[in-house]
């Protein structure tokens, strides 16, 4: 894909900063916030939700079509371009008619390819920038599919928005970051700008600054931040919205680092460190491959002796001892656990496969149970 960088959209160079309230609640509210954000000089685009797909029907669902005129006033009085979430063809048609500058597809919409197809059909032939948030589930293929659908409509001003993924258990964040999926997305589509939505990811205003810095440190293309002039009385997502003062303070403290350096000493040292990492990575791959060869041998031995692949006691021992080893070496406990689980799952797969092959060749008892 050949996607236009955000700097060519006409909204400024450098990281793209999009800010505004979760929901447009009144004309006075959006104007108050927009003027405060304009005064900071740090915002490229003003955002506000007009249609809010809430989980409960009794929750505030947004002011809808009538709020489009409020955003026209924002543009007229502040000069800020405006962005709106769209979830249906009717939303898109209204936004195009009313001069909305940027639209985005929310997580729920991106999770449904049928909805994306319907929206893209209306967007076809336009030049409006389209932001695509990640789906609710950590499915990078679904995310890429939505981006491909937008691209197929002839739109080249596209950016992804990483807002985290719906957790399946209690977590520090409202939405689990899973930064590795954003990295994979960027590696799969190198020309695609990826922004971060630290507000939805954090779920708490106090976490927004550190999440924003993490995104900037990962060289993301910008931020989409929720800002409300009176967060305590916001009609939606009050816990995660900053007030203009907190937003300004955060922007002042964020450290924006360059992608590279012209300093020869730095470049030489960086190359040395990268070479060391390359060497270690190669050793890791060789060691894992050696482990899998042993797993295959183990699978043959178990099969010939009619022993099940999965051994619960052995697995508990592996997980506990290896995790403790990782902690002793200064590794994060959660990371170590994930790594060991991945290796163990591949080991089980290798053993299952060799058992199937041996059964097919009639070299293994047919009733050997599958289950280290």
C-alpha positions in Angstrom: 0.0 0.0 0.0 1.1 3.5 -0.8 -0.5 5.6 2.0 0.1 9.4 2.3 1.9 10.5 5.5 0.0 12.6 7.9 2.3 15.6 7.1 0.8 15.7 3.6 -2.8 16.0 4.9 -2.5 19.8 5.4 -2.8 19.8 9.2 0.8 20.4 10.2 4.1 18.5 10.3 5.4 16.3 13.1 3.2 14.2 15.4 -0.5 14.6 14.7 -2.3 15.7 17.8 -6.0 15.2 17.9 -7.9 16.3 21.0 -11.4 17.1 22.2 -14.2 15.7 24.3 -15.4 12.1 24.2 -18.9 13.5 23.3 -20.3 16.7 22.0 -22.7 17.6 24.7 -23.8 21.1 23.8 -22.7 23.9 21.5 -21.3 25.9 24.4 -19.3 22.9 25.6 -17.6 22.1 22.3 -16.8 25.8 21.7 -15.3 26.2 25.2 -13.1 23.2 24.8 -12.1 24.0 21.3 -11.0 27.5 22.2 -9.0 26.3 25.1 -7.3 23.7 23.0 -6.6 26.2 20.2 -5.0 28.5 22.8 -2.5 25.8 23.6 -1.1 25.8 20.1 -0.5 22.0 20.4 -3.6 20.6 18.6 -3.9 19.9 14.9 -7.4 18.5 14.9 -10.4 18.9 17.2 -12.3 15.6 17.9 -15.8 15.1 19.3 -18.2 12.1 19.3 -21.6 12.8 17.9 -23.0 9.2 17.8 -21.9 7.1 20.8 -22.4 3.4 20.5 -22.8 2.7 24.2 -23.0 -0.8 25.8 -26.2 0.1 27.7 -29.2 1.8 26.0 -29.7 4.0 29.1 -26.2 5.6 28.6 -25.7 8.9 26.9 -25.8 8.1 23.2 -24.6 11.5 21.8 -26.4 14.4 20.3 -26.2 13.0 16.8 -26.9 15.0 13.6 -27.8 18.2 15.2 -24.3 18.5 16.7 -22.8 18.9 13.2 -23.7 22.6 13.2 -21.8 23.0 16.5 -18.6 21.6 14.8 -19.1 24.0 12.0 -18.9 26.8 14.5 -15.8 25.3 16.0 -14.1 25.5 12.6 -15.3 29.0 12.0 -14.3 30.4 15.3 -11.1 28.5 16.0 -9.9 27.4 12.5 -9.3 23.9 13.8 -10.2 21.0 11.5 -12.8 18.7 13.0 -12.9 14.9 13.3 -16.0 12.7 14.0 -16.6 8.9 14.5 -18.9 7.4 11.9 -20.7 4.1 12.3 -23.1 4.0 9.4 -23.5 5.3 5.8 -25.9 8.0 7.0 -23.2 9.3 9.4 -20.7 9.5 6.5 -23.2 11.3 4.2 -24.0 13.9 6.8 -20.3 14.5 7.6 -19.4 14.9 4.0 -22.3 17.3 3.5 -21.4 19.4 6.6 -17.7 19.7 5.8 -16.2 17.4 8.5 -12.5 17.2 7.8 -11.6 13.7 9.2 -13.7 10.7 10.1 -12.8 7.6 12.1 -14.1 4.1 12.4 -14.5 3.0 16.0 -13.5 -0.4 17.5 -17.0 -1.8 17.3 -17.4 -0.9 13.7 -13.9 -2.2 12.7 -14.9 -5.5 14.3 -17.7 -5.9 11.8 -16.5 -6.2 8.1 -20.1 -5.8 6.9 -20.3 -2.3 8.6 -16.9 -1.3 7.2 -18.1 -2.3 3.7 -21.2 -0.2 3.9 -19.3 2.8 5.1 -16.5 2.5 2.5 -19.1 2.4 -0.2 -20.1 6.0 0.7 -16.5 7.1 1.2 -15.4 5.9 -2.3 -14.2 8.7 -4.5 -13.7 11.2 -1.6 -10.4 12.6 -0.4 -11.3 12.7 3.3 -8.7 11.3 5.8 -10.0 8.1 7.5 -8.7 6.9 10.8 -9.2 3.2 11.6 -9.2 2.1 15.2 -8.2 -1.4 16.2 -11.0 -3.9 16.6 -12.2 -5.0 20.1 -10.3 -8.2 19.9 -6.5 -8.5 19.4 -6.9 -9.6 15.8 -4.4 -7.9 13.5 -5.9 -9.5 10.4 -9.3 -8.0 11.1 -7.6 -4.6 11.7 -5.6 -4.9 8.4 -8.8 -6.0 6.6 -10.6 -2.8 7.6 -7.6 -0.7 6.4 -7.6 -2.6 3.1 -11.3 -2.0 2.6 -10.7 1.7 3.0 -7.7 1.7 0.7 -9.7 -0.2 -1.9 -12.1 2.7 -2.1 -9.3 4.9 -3.4 -8.6 6.6 -0.2 -4.9 7.2 0.5 -5.1 9.4 3.6 -5.4 6.6 6.1 -4.1 6.2 9.6 -4.6 3.5 12.2 -5.4 4.3 15.8 -4.2 2.0 18.5 -6.6 2.2 21.4 -5.9 -1.2 23.1 -8.1 -4.3 23.2 -11.0 -5.3 25.4 -9.6 -7.2 28.4 -10.9 -10.7 29.3 -9.8 -10.1 33.0 -9.1 -7.3 35.4 -6.2 -5.2 34.1 -4.4 -2.0 35.0 -5.6 -0.5 31.7 -9.2 -0.1 30.5 -8.0 -1.7 27.2 -4.9 -4.0 27.1 -2.2 -2.2 25.1 -0.6 -5.2 23.4 1.9 -2.9 21.8 3.3 -5.8 19.8 0.2 -5.9 17.6 0.7 -2.2 16.7 4.3 -3.0 15.9 3.2 -6.0 13.7 0.7 -3.7 11.9 3.5 -1.2 11.1 5.8 -3.9 9.9 3.0 -5.3 7.6 2.1 -1.9 6.2 5.2 0.2 6.5 3.7 3.3 4.9 0.7 3.4 7.4 0.8 6.1 10.1 -0.2 4.6 13.5 -1.6 7.0 16.2 -2.3 6.1 19.8 -5.5 6.8 21.7 -4.1 6.9 25.3 -7.4 7.9 26.8 -9.3 4.7 25.8 -6.3 2.6 26.4 -5.7 4.0 29.9 -9.3 4.4 31.1 -7.9 6.7 33.8 -6.8 10.3 33.3 -3.8 9.7 35.6 -2.4 7.1 33.2 -2.8 9.1 30.0 0.5 11.0 30.2 2.7 7.8 30.7 0.7 6.0 28.0 1.2 8.9 25.7 5.0 9.0 26.4 5.1 5.2 25.7 3.5 5.8 22.3 5.8 8.7 21.4 8.8 6.6 22.5 7.6 3.9 20.0 7.7 6.5 17.3 4.0 6.5 16.7 2.6 9.2 14.3 0.6 11.1 16.9 -2.0 11.0 19.7 -5.8 11.1 20.0 -6.6 12.5 23.4 -9.9 13.1 25.1 -10.1 16.5 26.7 -13.1 18.0 28.5 -13.4 21.4 30.3 -15.1 19.7 33.2 -14.3 16.0 33.2 -16.1 15.2 36.5 -19.4 16.2 34.9 -18.8 14.7 31.4 -21.7 12.7 30.1 -19.4 9.9 28.9 -16.0 8.4 29.8 -15.5 11.0 32.5 -12.7 9.1 34.3 -10.3 9.1 31.3 -10.7 12.7 30.1 -8.1 15.4 30.9 -9.0 19.0 31.5 -7.2 21.6 29.2 -4.7 22.4 31.9 -3.7 18.8 32.4 -3.5 18.3 28.7 -1.2 21.3 28.3 0.9 20.1 31.2 1.2 16.7 29.6 2.2 18.1 26.2 4.8 20.3 27.8 6.4 17.3 29.5 6.3 14.8 26.6 9.7 14.1 25.2 9.6 13.9 21.4 12.8 12.1 20.2 14.2 12.1 16.7 14.1 8.9 14.6 17.9 9.0 14.2 21.0 11.1 14.8 23.8 12.4 12.6 26.4 11.9 15.5 29.0 9.4 14.3 29.7 8.2 17.8 26.0 7.5 18.4 25.6 5.7 15.1 28.7 3.5 15.7 27.6 2.6 19.2 24.0 1.8 18.0 25.4 -0.4 15.3 27.5 -2.3 17.9 24.5 -2.8 20.1 22.4 -4.0 17.2 25.1 -6.5 16.1 25.1 -7.9 19.7 21.3 -8.2 19.6 21.5 -9.9 16.2 24.0 -12.5 17.6 21.9 -13.2 20.7 18.7 -13.5 18.6 20.4 -16.1 16.4 21.4 -18.0 19.5 17.9 -17.9 20.8 16.5 -19.3 17.6 19.1 -22.1 17.5 18.4 -23.0 21.2 14.6 -23.1 20.6 15.1 -25.2 17.5 17.2 -27.6 19.5 14.5 -27.8 22.2 11.9 -28.6 19.6 14.0 -31.4 18.2 14.1 -32.9 21.7 10.4 -32.4 21.9 9.9 -34.4 18.7 12.1 -37.2 20.2 10.1 -37.1 23.4 6.9 -37.3 21.4 8.2 -40.5 19.7 9.2 -42.0 23.0 5.8 -41.3 24.6 3.9 -42.6 21.6 5.8 -45.9 21.5 5.1 -46.3 25.2 1.4 -45.2 25.0 1.9 -42.2 27.2 -0.1 -39.0 26.8 1.6 -35.9 25.4 0.4 -33.4 28.1 1.6 -34.0 31.6 0.0 -31.5 34.0 2.5 -31.9 36.9 5.4 -31.4 34.5 3.8 -28.3 33.0 3.2 -26.7 36.4 6.9 -27.4 37.3 8.1 -25.9 34.0 6.0 -22.8 34.4 6.9 -22.1 38.0 10.7 -22.8 37.7 11.2 -21.0 34.4 9.2 -18.0 35.5 11.3 -17.8 38.7 14.5 -18.1 36.7 13.3 -15.2 34.5 12.5 -13.0 37.5 16.0 -13.8 39.0 17.5 -12.6 35.7 15.5 -9.3 35.9 12.8 -10.2 33.4 9.2 -9.2 33.8 7.1 -12.0 35.3 4.2 -11.6 32.9 6.6 -11.5 29.9 8.4 -14.6 31.1 5.2 -16.5 31.6 4.0 -15.6 28.1 7.3 -16.7 26.6 7.3 -20.1 28.4 3.7 -20.7 27.4 4.5 -20.1 23.7 7.5 -22.4 23.8 5.5 -25.1 25.6 2.5 -24.8 23.2 4.9 -25.3 20.3 6.5 -28.3 22.1 3.0 -29.9 22.5 2.3 -29.2 18.8 5.5 -30.9 17.7 4.7 -33.9 19.9 1.2 -34.2 18.7 2.4 -34.1 15.1 5.0 -36.9 15.6 2.3 -39.0 17.3 -0.1 -38.5 14.4 2.7 -39.5 11.9 3.6 -42.6 13.9 -0.1 -43.7 14.2 -0.5 -43.2 10.5 2.5 -45.5 9.9 1.1 -48.0 12.5 4.2 -47.6 14.6 2.3 -46.2 17.6 -0.7 -47.6 19.6 -3.9 -46.0 18.2 -5.3 -45.1 21.6 -2.3 -43.1 22.8 -4.0 -40.2 24.5 -3.3 -36.6 23.4 -3.0 -34.1 25.9 5.1 -32.7 28.4 
